[in-house]
Amino acid sequence: MNFNSTKADLVLKYPPIMDWTSEEVKFIPEFRKRVSDLNDEEMTSDETLIRFFRARDGDLDKAETMLRKSAKWFWDNNVLSYRTGGRLPPSILTDDFAVQVLGTDFEGYPVIYTPIGRWNIRDRINDGYLEEIMQGRFYSLEGVIMKAVRDSGMGQFVCILDLEEVSFYKVAHVETINVIKKFLQDLQDNYPERVRSAHMVNAHWILSYILTLFKPYVSNKTLDKVIVYDGNKSKYLSHLKTHIPAEILPVTLANLK
């Protein structure tokens, strides 16, 4: 996890997903042969194979196991049905649990804004929406985030996680923790190497509590892509604007007043 890393650091550390190494490329034929029984063009594409190979640090056996589990997850949950937008969560959930595509950063990667601090999962669960919330994660992943990735053609996305308005009440709740944990696990296990960088803004005292809860479910490789900023808006805006055009930032972030 980085604190206020420079743009140069990020560019050097996280090359575009399409920049495959010769070492990775040479394993593609063998990997594809192993999973040919999946009979799924997308699951056995060069890009998918490289992503899963990277996620398991070049261990082909582990990469195969991971890919097969992911394929089963997609099929069992009919995840691709959310891709076309035909399956939408109730409006109360899409409004409350906003996941917004802002545009693209200076390198062309889609920027996803997630005001997670304003989410109120606990109250919506108490209102009886637990099942809809659990189903809604598929829409957020496929219908919003991955749609932006596909439209950009860049293979990865940049995320802004805004913790403004987060409270102990919101996160000190077993079912809320389980919902967030499930989302993080789904993203990591089924969309490896999709996160290019994540900017966590308005982090404060509760961050240590949140990290304690969720760190076991997020790999160190993913955590290394997270840049954490406190509530000093002028400071984090200055850094964000070195990566992201100011005009696409949400008013809630861009307004210094």
C-alpha positions in Angstrom: 0.0 0.0 0.0 1.5 3.3 -1.1 1.1 6.7 0.4 1.1 9.5 -2.2 3.2 7.7 -4.8 4.3 9.6 -7.8 2.9 9.2 -11.3 6.2 7.9 -12.5 6.2 5.2 -9.8 2.8 4.0 -10.9 3.6 3.9 -14.6 6.8 1.9 -14.1 5.2 -0.5 -11.6 2.0 -1.2 -13.4 2.6 -1.6 -17.2 -0.5 -1.8 -19.4 -2.0 -5.3 -19.3 -1.3 -5.8 -23.0 2.5 -5.4 -22.4 3.1 -9.1 -22.1 6.6 -10.5 -21.5 8.2 -13.1 -23.7 8.3 -15.4 -20.6 4.5 -15.1 -20.2 3.7 -15.5 -23.9 5.6 -18.8 -24.2 3.2 -20.4 -21.6 0.0 -19.4 -23.5 -0.1 -22.5 -25.8 0.3 -25.0 -22.9 -2.1 -23.1 -20.7 -4.8 -23.0 -23.5 -4.3 -26.7 -24.1 -5.0 -27.4 -20.4 -8.3 -25.5 -20.3 -9.5 -26.3 -23.9 -12.4 -28.3 -22.4 -13.9 -25.1 -21.1 -15.0 -24.4 -24.7 -15.2 -20.7 -23.9 -13.4 -18.3 -26.3 -13.3 -15.4 -23.7 -12.0 -17.7 -20.9 -9.2 -19.0 -23.1 -8.2 -15.8 -24.8 -4.6 -14.7 -24.7 -5.4 -11.8 -22.4 -7.4 -14.0 -19.9 -4.7 -16.6 -19.8 -2.0 -14.0 -19.2 -4.0 -12.3 -16.4 -4.5 -15.5 -14.5 -0.9 -16.6 -15.1 0.3 -13.3 -13.6 -2.1 -13.5 -10.7 -0.5 -16.8 -9.7 3.0 -15.5 -10.2 3.8 -17.8 -13.2 2.7 -21.0 -11.5 0.8 -22.7 -14.3 -0.9 -25.3 -12.1 -2.2 -22.7 -9.7 -3.3 -20.5 -12.6 -5.3 -23.3 -14.1 -7.0 -24.0 -10.8 -7.9 -20.4 -10.4 -9.2 -20.1 -14.0 -11.4 -23.2 -13.6 -12.9 -21.9 -10.4 -13.6 -18.5 -12.0 -15.2 -20.1 -15.0 -17.5 -22.0 -12.7 -18.3 -18.8 -10.8 -19.3 -17.1 -14.0 -21.5 -20.0 -15.1 -23.1 -20.8 -11.7 -24.1 -17.1 -11.2 -25.0 -16.4 -14.8 -22.8 -13.3 -14.4 -22.7 -12.5 -18.1 -26.4 -11.9 -18.1 -25.6 -8.6 -16.3 -23.3 -7.5 -19.1 -26.1 -6.3 -21.4 -27.9 -4.3 -18.7 -30.9 -6.5 -18.9 -30.7 -7.4 -15.2 -30.7 -4.3 -13.0 -30.8 -4.0 -9.2 -33.7 -2.1 -7.7 -33.3 1.7 -8.1 -32.9 2.2 -4.4 -29.8 0.1 -4.5 -28.2 1.6 -7.6 -28.8 5.1 -6.1 -27.5 4.1 -2.6 -24.6 2.0 -3.8 -23.3 4.2 -6.6 -20.4 3.0 -8.8 -19.8 5.7 -11.3 -17.7 5.8 -14.5 -16.1 9.2 -14.6 -14.3 9.0 -17.9 -10.6 8.1 -18.6 -7.3 9.2 -17.0 -4.5 10.7 -19.0 -3.4 7.3 -20.2 -6.8 6.2 -21.4 -7.7 3.9 -18.5 -11.3 4.2 -17.3 -11.8 5.8 -13.9 -14.3 4.3 -11.5 -15.6 6.4 -8.6 -16.9 4.5 -5.6 -18.2 6.7 -2.8 -18.2 3.7 -0.4 -18.3 5.9 2.7 -21.8 7.1 1.7 -23.1 3.6 1.1 -25.4 2.3 3.8 -25.4 -1.4 3.4 -26.5 -2.0 7.0 -29.8 -0.1 6.6 -30.6 -1.6 3.3 -30.1 -5.1 4.7 -32.4 -4.2 7.6 -34.9 -3.1 4.9 -34.9 -6.6 3.5 -32.6 -6.1 0.5 -29.8 -8.6 1.3 -30.4 -10.9 -1.6 -30.7 -8.0 -4.0 -27.5 -6.5 -2.7 -25.7 -9.8 -3.2 -27.0 -10.1 -6.7 -26.2 -6.4 -7.4 -22.5 -7.1 -7.1 -22.6 -8.9 -10.4 -24.2 -5.8 -12.0 -21.5 -3.5 -10.5 -18.7 -5.8 -11.8 -20.0 -6.7 -15.2 -22.6 -4.0 -16.1 -20.5 -1.0 -14.9 -16.8 -1.7 -14.2 -16.1 -4.2 -16.9 -18.3 -2.4 -19.4 -16.0 0.6 -19.0 -12.9 -1.6 -19.3 -14.2 -3.2 -22.5 -15.3 0.1 -24.0 -11.8 1.6 -23.3 -9.9 -1.3 -24.8 -7.2 -0.8 -22.1 -7.7 -4.0 -20.1 -7.5 -2.3 -16.6 -9.2 0.4 -14.6 -8.3 3.0 -12.1 -10.5 3.3 -9.0 -11.2 6.2 -6.6 -12.5 4.9 -3.3 -14.1 7.8 -1.3 -14.4 7.1 2.5 -16.2 10.4 3.2 -19.1 9.8 5.6 -18.0 6.3 6.6 -18.8 5.5 10.2 -18.4 2.8 12.8 -22.1 2.1 12.6 -22.0 1.4 8.9 -19.1 -1.1 9.1 -19.5 -2.7 12.5 -22.1 -5.1 11.2 -21.5 -8.8 10.3 -23.7 -8.9 7.2 -22.2 -5.6 5.9 -18.7 -7.1 6.3 -19.7 -10.2 4.5 -21.2 -8.2 1.6 -18.0 -6.2 1.1 -15.8 -9.2 1.6 -17.7 -11.1 -1.1 -17.3 -8.2 -3.5 -13.6 -8.0 -2.9 -13.1 -11.7 -3.3 -15.1 -11.8 -6.5 -13.1 -9.0 -8.0 -9.8 -10.5 -7.0 -10.6 -14.1 -7.9 -12.5 -13.5 -11.1 -11.0 -10.3 -12.5 -7.3 -10.6 -11.7 -5.0 -7.9 -12.9 -7.9 -5.6 -13.8 -7.1 -3.0 -11.1 -4.4 -0.7 -12.4 -4.4 1.5 -9.3 -6.7 2.5 -6.5 -6.8 5.9 -4.8 -8.4 5.8 -1.3 -9.4 9.3 -0.3 -10.7 10.8 2.9 -9.2 8.0 5.0 -9.2 8.6 8.7 -9.2 6.8 12.0 -11.6 4.0 10.9 -9.2 2.9 8.1 -7.1 0.8 10.5 -10.3 -1.0 11.5 -11.4 -1.5 7.9 -7.9 -2.8 6.9 -7.9 -5.3 9.8 -11.2 -6.7 8.6 -10.5 -6.9 4.9 -6.8 -7.3 4.5 -7.0 -11.2 4.8 -9.1 -11.2 1.7 -7.0 -8.9 -0.5 -3.6 -10.0 -1.9 -0.5 -8.1 -1.2 -0.1 -7.5 -5.0 -3.5 -5.7 -5.0 -2.7 -3.8 -1.8 0.5 -2.5 -3.4 -1.7 -0.7 -5.9 -3.6 1.2 -3.3 -2.6 4.8 -2.6 -4.1 6.2 0.6 -4.9 9.9 1.3 -6.2 11.4 4.5 -8.9 14.2 4.5 -6.5 16.9 3.2 -8.5 17.6 0.1 -6.0 20.1 -1.5 -3.2 17.5 -1.1 -5.1 14.5 -2.6 -6.6 16.6 -5.4 -3.2 17.8 -6.4 -2.0 14.2 -6.7 -5.2 13.0 -8.4 -5.0 15.7 -11.0 -1.5 14.4 -12.1 -3.3 11.2 -13.2 -6.9 12.3 -13.9 -8.4 15.3 -15.8 -9.8 17.7 -13.2 -13.0 18.2 -15.3 -14.1 14.6 -14.8 -13.7 14.5 -11.0 -17.0 14.5 -9.0 -18.0 17.9 -7.6 -17.9 16.3 -4.1 -14.1 15.8 -4.6 -13.2 18.7 -6.8 -14.8 21.4 -4.7 -12.2 22.7 -2.2 -14.8 24.7 -0.2 
